[in-house]
Amino acid sequence: MKRLIPVVVLVCIGTFAAAAQTNPIAFVNAKVIPIVGAPIEQGIVVIQNGKITAVGDARTVKLSADVTIIDAKGKILMPGLVDSHSHIGEPAGADGSSPIQPDVRILDSVNARAASLQRAQSGGITTVNVMPGSGHLDSGQTLYLKLRDGATKIDDLLILDSNGKYMGGIKFANGTNPIRAGGGAFPGTRSKSAALVREQFIKAQDYRDKVKKAAGDASKMPPRDLAMEALVEALDGKRMVHFHTHRHDDVMTALRLQKEFGFRIVLQHVSEAWKVADEIAKAKAPSSIIFIDSPGGKLETMDLKAENGAALEKAGALVGFHTDDLITDSRWFLRSGGMAVRAGMSRDKALYALTMANAIMLDLDKRVGSIEVGKDADLILLSGDPLSVYTHVLETWVEGKKVFDRSNPADYLIAVGGRGAGNDQMQHIDCFDGDIGGDN
C-alpha cells in the first residue's frame, strides 16, 4: 500500500493534475446515462480543463487530433453521485453547552485526510454534504465538498460560490435525538423543541432588522453575533436548512416552521414520508431519504418504508437519496436506487435521486449532477447497470482527474476493505509505481 510523503504529494499531484487538464480526454463507446436526457448508446463524452466540453455520439461529436481516447466499450458512464447527507471526514459539530449553536462550523473539524473520503470515491460519490450530528436542535453549519484527490487540508476540498465563499447549509433536527428529558437548556418534549427554534429565529429577525436600520453606520450596528449571522443567512435563503426529521408529526412541525419564517428547507431522512407525501409536495419541500435494509434503531423510525421514494415521486415531490455514512456505507450508495425501484419508484427518478435531485438540494445543479456541456467533469465508469447489485464502480473522476481506479490494487483495497484500508494517511499518488516508505 502506498504511503505518502506530504512534500512529494504536493509536487507530484500538482504536476499530474496540470497535465490532465491540458489535453482533452474522450470516453468513447460507453452507454452514457446523462440523467437529464435519454441514454446514449455508444456515446462520447469529452472533458477538458475540468469541464465537460462535448456529449453525444460519433455523428454529433468530432474529436480533435490531440484527444486522449478512453475506450469504454461495454461499460456505463454516468455523472458522479451526489450525497446530500453524510458524516465522512470525522466531523464534529455542537457540544453540550446549548441546544442551538448555529455559529459552529463543520469546516473547523473535518479531517481532509480521512480514509472515509476515499471510501466515498470508491462508491462513485464525487460531491457530498458533510453534516454535524442530530443531537441538537441546531448543531451547526454543514459543508459541501468536492472529493478531489491529494488534499492536504480542508481548503483543497471546498466548493466555492461565485463570490469565492465556501458553500454549505445549516443542520436542524427534531424528534427523539435532540430531546434530553431531565431539565437544563435542552428540550424535554417535542413542543419545547419547536418553541426553542422559533425563539431563535425571532431573535435572528430582530438582529437582521437592526443591521438593516444601521445602514452601514458602524456606530448604530448591534454587537456582532456569529450565531445570529448564520440564522439570518438561513432566513434570507442564502443557507439551506437541512432538517433531520423522522415521524410524520415532526415532518409537519418542520414544515410549519419553514412556512412561518420563510427559510428554504431540505427534509432529511423523513422515515414516515409515505404518510405525508402530499403535504410535503404541497410545501414544495425536497426530501433527502435513506434506505436501511436491516431492523433495529430508534422507535421513531419503526414505520420507515422502502416505498418512501415511490410515494414522494407519485406526489410530485423532489426526492434524493443519502448515505448518512456510516449508517449506510458510501461504497454502496448506488444500491439505494436499486432498492427504491424494487419498491415501486421509477428507474429514471431513482437515478435522478442519486445525482441531480441532490445537486438541486445543495444549490449545485448548475455545476454537477448530470452529464452536460459546461458542467464539472465529475464522472463514474461502471461495469454494468447502475441499479444492479452485481455492478462495480470501475473509475471515479472529479473535475477531469481520475481519483479512483478499481484496477489499482491500492484503490481496490479501499473498495473491498481489508488491512490498511482505513489508514487516514493513505491518499492517491501518481508519481511512482512502487510503495513509498515501506509496507503498510
N, C-alpha and C positions, 0 to 999 in steps of 0.2 A: 504494500500500500504506500502511496506517495505521501511523504511528509513535506511540509513547506518551510522554506526559509523566507521570512517576510520580504527582505530586500529583493530576493530573486523573483518573488511573486509580482512585485510592483513593476519590475523591469520587463519580465517576460510576458506577463498578461497584457501589459500595455502595448508591447510590440505586436503581439499576435492579434489583439483587438483592432489595432490600427490597420493591419494588413487585411483583416477580414472585412473591414468597411470600405476598402479602396475599390475592389473589383466586384462586379455583380455576380450573384450566385443564383442559379436557376434549378429549382426542383422540377423534374420532368417525369411524365408517365405515371404519376400518382393519381389516385382518386382524391380530388380536392373537395373538402367539405368547407365551404366558405362561411357557413352559418346564415348569412343574410341572403343567400340565393341558392339555386339548385346545385347539387353536387356536379362536379365536372370530371367526367371520365377522361383518363389520360391528360390530366390538367398540367398546367405550367404556372409556377409562381416564381417571380423574380424578386430578389431582395438586394438592396444596396444602401450603404450608409445607414444601416439600422432600420430602414423602412421597406415596405412592400412597394415595388415600383411597377409591377405588371401581374395580372391574373387572367388566365384564360386557357386556351389550348393552342395547338400548332397552327390553327387557322387565324387566330387573333393576336398571338404573341410572337414577335420576331426577335430572335436572340442575337446579341452583338457578338463580335468575334472574340472579345476578351472575357466572355462569361465563363464561370466555372460551373460545370454541369454535375448535378447530383441525380442519378437515375433512381427513381423511387418506384419502379415498376412493381405492381402487386401490393403496394403499401397505401396507407391512408394518410393524407396531410390535412390537418385542421389547425385552427388557431390555438395558441396556448390557453390553458384553462385559467379561469379567474376564480379565486376562492374568497368569498365575501365575509368569511368569519373564521379566523384561525388564531392559534396561540404559538406558532412556531417562533423560534428565536428567543425562547425563555423569557418572555415579557413579564413584568410585574407592575401593577398599577397602584391603586389607592391602598392606604393602610387602615388600621383600626381606629384612627382618630376621629373620623366622622363619616356619615353615610353618603355624603355628596361631595366629591372632590374633582370638579371639572378642570382645575389647574394642573392636575397630574398628567404628565406626558409619557406615553409609552416610548417615545423617541429616546428617552433617557435611560431605558433599561433593556432594549433589545440587543442581544448578542449577535453581531453580524457574522460571526464565525461558527454559529451553532450548526451542528450536523443536521438538525431538523430542516434547515433551509434547503440543503441538498436533497434530503429525502423528498421534499415537496417537488423539486425539479424532476426527480425520477418518476413522479406521478404525473408529469406534464403540466404542473402548475407554474405559471410564469408571473402572475400578478396576485397579490394577496393583501387582505385587510387584517393586520395584526391587532388583536384586541386585548385589553386588560380583562380580568375576570368579572364575574357577575355577583360577587358577594356584597356589592354596594348598590345603592340606587343610581349612583353615577361614579364609576371607578376611573374615569379619566378619558384622555384623548387617544383615539386609535391612530394607526399609521398605515398608509398604503405603500406597499413596497413592490419593486420590480426585482425578481430573483436573478440578478446579474451574477456573474462569476467573478472570483478574485477579490471579493470585498474584504477589506481590512478594517473598515469602520462603517457605522450605520449610514453615514452620508453617501456611501457608494451605492446604496440600495433605494434611496429616496426617489419618489416621483414628485416632480416639481410642477406647479401650475404656471400659467402664463406670466405671473408676477414673480416667479422664482421662489415661491413659498412651498415648503413641503406639504403634501396633501394627507388628509386624514379626517376621520369623523370624531364622534364622541359616543361613549358607551353608557347606556342607561339599562336598568333592569328592574323588574318587579317580580312578584310571586315569591316562592319559597326562599331563594338564595339570599336576598338582602334583608329578610326578616330575621331579627335576632331577639326573640322574646326575652324579657327579664329586665327591661328598663335601659337607661342610658340614652345615647344620642340616636342609636339605630332604631328603626321602627319595629313594633311588635305585631303589627297587623297590616293587611293589605290597604285598608283605608288610610292608615297613618303614612304608609309608603307614598301614596298618591299625594297626600297633603304636604309632605316634606318637599316633594318635587315641585308641586305647584308654588309653594312658598319661595323656592329659589328662583324660579322663572319670573315671578313677580318682582323680586329684588333685581333681577337682571334687566327687566323692562325699565325699572326706575333708574338704574345705573346708565342705561342707554339714553334715557331722556336727559339726564344731567350732562352727559357728554355732548349731546346734540345742542343743548342750550348754551354750553360753553363756547361753541363755535370756534374752537381752536385757541381760545384765550386760556393760557396755562393757569392764570390766577383763579379762573372760575371752574376749572376741571376738578372732578371728585378725586380723592386719593386713588391711585391706580390699584385695581383689584384683578389679579390674573384669573381668578375663578369666574368673576363676572364677565370678563372679556371673552372667555371661552363660551359662556352661555349666550352672550349677545351674538357671537358668530352663529350659534345654532338658531337663535331667534331670527336672524337676518338671512338664513338659508345658506350661509357660507360654509357651514359644517354639518354634515349629515348626522342625524341622531340614529344610532344603531341600538334598537331597543330589544333586549333579551326578554322574552315572554313566552309562556307555555299554555296555560289554561285559557279557555275561551273568554272568561270574565276578565282575566288580566290583559288579554289582547284588546278587549273593548276599552279598558281603562287607559291603555297606551294610546288608543285612537282618540279618546276623549281629550287627553292632554294635548295631543297633536292638533286637534281642531281648535282647542282653546287658545293655544299660544302660537300656532301657525308655523311651527318648525317642520322641516322635512324629516321623514321617518323611513327607516327600513325595519320591518319586524323580523327579529332574529329567532330562529328555532320554530316558533308557532306550532307547537305539538298538536294543538286542537284546531288547526286552521280549517279542517273539514267541517267543523261545527259553525264557523262564522265566515266562510269563504265569501259569501255575497256581501257581507258588511265590509270586509277587507277590500274587495274590489270597488265597492261604492266609495270608499275613502281614498281610492287610488294609492293605496299603501303597498309598496313592494314587500314581498316576503322572501326571506332567505331561510330555507328549510334544511333539515338534516335527516339522513336515513341511518337508523340504528337497527341492526338485524339480530340483536341479542337482547334477552329480557333483563329486567333489573333497573336500577336507577331510582329517581325520585317519584313519589306518588303523583305529583302533578303532571308527570309525563305518561301516566298509565294509559291514556287514551290516544297516544301517538299512533298514527296510521300511515302506512305506506301510500295510501290513497291521497295524502295531502296535496301532492303535486297535481294530480288529476283534478281534484276538487277546485284548486285555485285556478288552474287552466280553464276549466269549464266556466268558472265565474268571471273570467276575463281579467284576473289579477296578474301582475308581473311576478314571476316566481323564479328564484335561483336556488342553487344548492350550495352548501358549505360543509367543511370538514369538522370545524371546531377542534382541529387537531390538538391533542391526541385522542379526542373522543372517537373520531374516525381518522384513520391513518391517511395522510396526504397521498401516499403511494396508490391508494385505491379510490381516488376521487371519482374517476370515470364510472365506477360501479354504481354511484348514486343515480346516474342517468338510467342505467340498465334496470335498476330496481324500480324506479319511477314508472318506466314504460311497462314493466311487468304488472304494475298496479293500476294501469289504465291511462297514464299520461302519453301524449303523442310523442313519437320519435323526434320530430323537429323541435318541439318545445323543450324536450329533455336536453337535447344538445345545446339549445339556446340558453337553457338554465345554467349550464356549465361554463358559459362564455359571455355572450352579450348581455344577458339579464343582469349578471353580477357586475359587468362593466358599467352598466347604467346606474346601478346602486352605488357605485363608487365614483360617479361623475367622470368615468374614464372611457365612455363609449365612443368618443371621437379618436381614441388612440389604440384601444385594444378590444378584444372580444370577437373579431371577425377577420377574415382574410379579404381586405380591400386595399386598393391603391392608396398610399399615403399614411396608412396605419403602421404602427410599430411592427417590425419583423419578428413577432413572437409566434412561433410555430411548434407543433409537435408532429412527429412522424410515428405512425402506429403500424403494428404488424397485421392488424385486421380491423374488423368492425369495432368502432369505439365503445359500443354497448355490450360487447361480448366479454365474458369473464376469461376467455382464452387469449384476449388481446394484450400485448405488451406495448408500453411506451418505448420506442427504439431510440428516439432522439428528441431532445428539447432544445429549442433555440430562443434566445432572448435578445431582441434588438440586433438581429443578424449574426449573433455569435452562439455557437453550439455550447450549451452548458451541461448537457447530459448525453451520454452515448452508451447504450446498454452493451455494446460490443467491447467497451473498455472495461477491463477487469475491476478497476477501482470503482467505476460507476455501477457496474453490475453488483458489487458487494453492497453498495448503498441501496440499490433497488430490492435486493432479496434479503438483506440482513446477514449478520454473522459477526465474528470477532473483528473489532476495529471499525465497524460501520458507524458507530456512534461517537467517534472521536471528533470533537469540535474543531480541531485544528486542521483536519483534512479538507483541502479545497483543491479544485482542479488546477492543473498546471500543464501547459502545452510545450514547454521548452525541452523536456527530457523524456526519454523513453524508459529509463530505469528509475529505481527508487532514489529518493534523496534522504540522507540521514539515517539509513538503516531500515530494517523491517519493522512494521507496526503490528 
